[in-house]
């Protein structure tokens, strides 16, 4: 698929923009793909947000929370679309105000700490949690615990992809969720290799 940011397909089926994502070429310490070109494409970003919001149309959402760091992009865009406030859930050490913290283990299998300020959520506030990707589910589960510790209610979770990992299934079984991946493509996403990568092999820098 052409990466020309003016290029929009005639038939914009669900998830057409997923083909803009590129494979990891820098080794195992990085995520297995890079969605950032999707955000550069104006129609792709708009359609991605619309797809993520579709299951929540008509639901009460009081606040959108994005997870550090890439969840800030989609989360802030969704908050703008809904005309709601946006809360940043940060990795430890970045907030200079009183916080709650939760340990978690992300896709790199490293133990980390996540923080949220204590004055943004009051009991009963319905929060939509947004991240770029849910692979193992550890990061999203920690964010959920932070929201629920303060009496907030998780209105749902949204990400470009919620994989069918053990943690991903745990989330899907317990919370309303949305992602952009059609069922026919889920086996490829779960296998961490997309057929669309083949079209990128001739691009400079890809091996």
C-alpha positions as CSV (number, residue, x, y, z in Angstrom):
1,X,0.0,0.0,0.0
2,X,1.3,3.5,-0.8
3,X,2.3,5.6,2.2
4,X,1.3,8.8,0.3
5,X,-0.7,10.6,3.0
6,X,-3.0,11.9,0.3
7,X,-4.0,8.4,-0.6
8,X,-7.5,7.2,0.5
9,X,-9.0,4.0,-0.8
10,X,-12.3,4.2,-2.6
11,X,-13.7,1.5,-0.3
12,X,-12.8,2.3,3.3
13,X,-13.7,-1.0,5.0
14,X,-13.2,-1.3,8.7
15,X,-9.5,-1.3,9.5
16,X,-8.3,-0.3,6.1
17,X,-5.8,2.0,7.7
18,X,-4.1,-0.9,9.5
19,X,-2.1,-1.5,6.3
20,X,-0.2,1.7,7.1
21,X,1.5,0.1,10.0
22,X,5.1,-1.1,9.6
23,X,7.0,-4.0,11.1
24,X,9.7,-3.7,13.7
25,X,13.2,-3.7,12.0
26,X,15.2,-2.8,15.2
27,X,15.1,-6.0,17.2
28,X,13.3,-7.6,20.1
29,X,13.6,-4.7,22.5
30,X,11.0,-2.9,20.4
31,X,7.3,-3.5,19.9
32,X,6.6,-5.8,17.0
33,X,5.1,-3.1,14.8
34,X,4.9,0.7,14.5
35,X,1.5,2.3,14.0
36,X,2.8,5.9,13.9
37,X,2.2,6.5,10.2
38,X,-1.5,5.8,10.8
39,X,-1.6,8.9,13.0
40,X,0.1,11.0,10.2
41,X,-2.7,10.1,7.7
42,X,-5.7,12.5,8.4
43,X,-8.4,10.1,7.1
44,X,-6.8,7.1,8.7
45,X,-6.7,8.8,12.1
46,X,-10.3,10.0,11.8
47,X,-11.6,6.6,10.8
48,X,-9.6,4.8,13.5
49,X,-11.2,7.1,16.1
50,X,-14.7,6.6,14.7
51,X,-14.2,2.8,14.8
52,X,-13.0,2.9,18.4
53,X,-16.0,5.0,19.5
54,X,-18.7,3.0,17.6
55,X,-19.4,0.5,20.5
56,X,-19.7,3.3,23.0
57,X,-22.2,5.5,21.1
58,X,-25.0,6.3,23.5
59,X,-22.9,5.3,26.6
60,X,-22.2,7.7,29.4
61,X,-18.5,8.6,29.4
62,X,-17.4,11.4,31.7
63,X,-13.6,11.3,31.2
64,X,-11.1,9.8,28.8
65,X,-7.8,8.5,30.2
66,X,-4.8,7.8,28.0
67,X,-2.0,5.5,29.1
68,X,1.7,6.7,28.9
69,X,2.8,7.3,26.3
70,X,1.3,6.3,23.0
71,X,-2.2,6.1,24.5
72,X,-2.0,9.9,24.8
73,X,-2.4,10.3,21.1
74,X,-5.6,8.4,20.6
75,X,-6.9,9.2,24.1
76,X,-6.6,13.0,23.6
77,X,-8.2,12.7,20.1
78,X,-11.1,10.7,21.5
79,X,-11.6,13.1,24.3
80,X,-11.7,16.0,21.8
81,X,-14.3,14.1,19.7
82,X,-16.5,13.4,22.7
83,X,-15.9,16.9,24.2
84,X,-14.7,15.4,27.4
85,X,-11.7,16.0,29.6
86,X,-8.5,14.0,29.2
87,X,-6.5,12.4,32.0
88,X,-2.9,11.2,31.5
89,X,-1.9,8.0,33.3
90,X,1.9,8.2,33.7
91,X,4.8,6.0,34.2
92,X,6.3,6.6,37.6
93,X,8.4,9.7,38.2
94,X,6.7,12.2,35.9
95,X,3.9,13.7,38.1
96,X,4.9,16.3,40.7
97,X,1.6,16.1,42.6
98,X,0.1,13.5,45.0
99,X,-0.4,10.2,43.2
100,X,-1.6,6.7,43.5
101,X,0.7,4.0,42.0
102,X,0.3,0.5,40.7
103,X,2.9,-2.0,39.7
104,X,2.6,-3.8,36.4
105,X,4.6,-5.9,33.9
106,X,4.3,-4.8,30.2
107,X,5.0,-6.6,27.0
108,X,8.8,-6.3,27.6
109,X,8.3,-8.5,30.8
110,X,9.9,-5.7,32.9
111,X,8.4,-4.7,36.2
112,X,7.3,-1.1,36.2
113,X,5.2,1.4,38.1
114,X,2.2,3.5,36.9
115,X,0.9,6.6,38.5
116,X,-2.3,8.7,38.5
117,X,-3.0,12.0,40.2
118,X,-5.5,11.6,43.1
119,X,-7.7,14.7,42.3
120,X,-9.0,13.9,38.8
121,X,-11.5,11.1,39.5
122,X,-14.3,11.2,42.0
123,X,-16.6,8.2,42.9
124,X,-18.9,7.3,40.1
125,X,-17.1,9.0,37.3
126,X,-17.2,6.8,34.2
127,X,-13.8,6.6,32.5
128,X,-12.9,5.3,29.0
129,X,-9.4,4.0,29.1
130,X,-7.3,4.3,25.9
131,X,-4.0,2.8,24.9
132,X,-2.3,2.3,21.6
133,X,-2.1,-1.5,22.0
134,X,-3.0,-4.2,24.4
135,X,-0.6,-7.2,24.1
136,X,-0.2,-8.9,27.5
137,X,-2.8,-6.7,29.2
138,X,-0.6,-5.8,32.2
139,X,-0.5,-2.1,31.5
140,X,-4.3,-1.8,31.0
141,X,-5.0,-3.8,34.1
142,X,-2.9,-1.5,36.2
143,X,-4.7,1.5,34.8
144,X,-8.0,-0.1,35.6
145,X,-6.9,-0.7,39.2
146,X,-5.9,3.0,39.5
147,X,-9.3,4.1,38.3
148,X,-11.3,1.7,40.5
149,X,-9.2,2.5,43.6
150,X,-10.5,6.1,43.4
151,X,-14.1,5.0,43.0
152,X,-14.2,5.5,39.3
153,X,-16.0,3.2,36.9
154,X,-14.4,1.8,33.8
155,X,-16.8,2.6,31.0
156,X,-14.7,0.7,28.6
157,X,-11.3,0.1,27.1
158,X,-10.1,1.0,23.6
159,X,-7.0,0.3,21.6
160,X,-6.0,-0.2,18.0
161,X,-5.7,-3.9,18.9
162,X,-6.6,-6.0,21.9
163,X,-4.8,-9.2,21.3
164,X,-6.2,-12.6,22.3
165,X,-3.5,-13.2,24.9
166,X,-4.3,-14.4,28.4
167,X,-4.4,-10.9,29.6
168,X,-6.3,-9.6,26.6
169,X,-9.0,-12.3,27.0
170,X,-9.3,-11.4,30.7
171,X,-10.0,-7.8,29.8
172,X,-12.5,-8.7,27.1
173,X,-14.4,-11.0,29.5
174,X,-14.8,-8.3,32.1
175,X,-15.1,-4.9,30.4
176,X,-16.7,-3.4,27.4
177,X,-14.0,-3.0,24.8
178,X,-13.3,-1.8,21.3
179,X,-10.5,-2.2,18.8
180,X,-10.0,-1.7,15.1
181,X,-9.1,-5.2,13.9
182,X,-11.7,-7.2,11.8
183,X,-12.1,-10.8,13.0
184,X,-10.6,-12.1,9.8
185,X,-7.3,-10.4,10.6
186,X,-7.1,-11.4,14.3
187,X,-5.0,-14.6,13.7
188,X,-2.4,-12.4,12.0
189,X,-2.3,-9.9,14.8
190,X,-2.1,-12.7,17.4
191,X,0.8,-14.2,15.5
192,X,2.6,-10.8,15.3
193,X,3.0,-10.9,11.5
194,X,0.7,-9.2,9.0
195,X,0.4,-10.1,5.3
196,X,0.5,-6.4,4.6
197,X,4.2,-6.4,5.7
198,X,5.0,-8.1,2.4
199,X,4.2,-4.9,0.5
200,X,6.8,-3.0,2.6
201,X,9.7,-5.3,1.9
202,X,11.0,-3.3,-1.0
203,X,10.9,-0.1,1.0
204,X,14.3,1.5,1.9
205,X,15.5,0.5,5.3
206,X,13.4,-2.6,5.6
207,X,15.0,-6.1,5.7
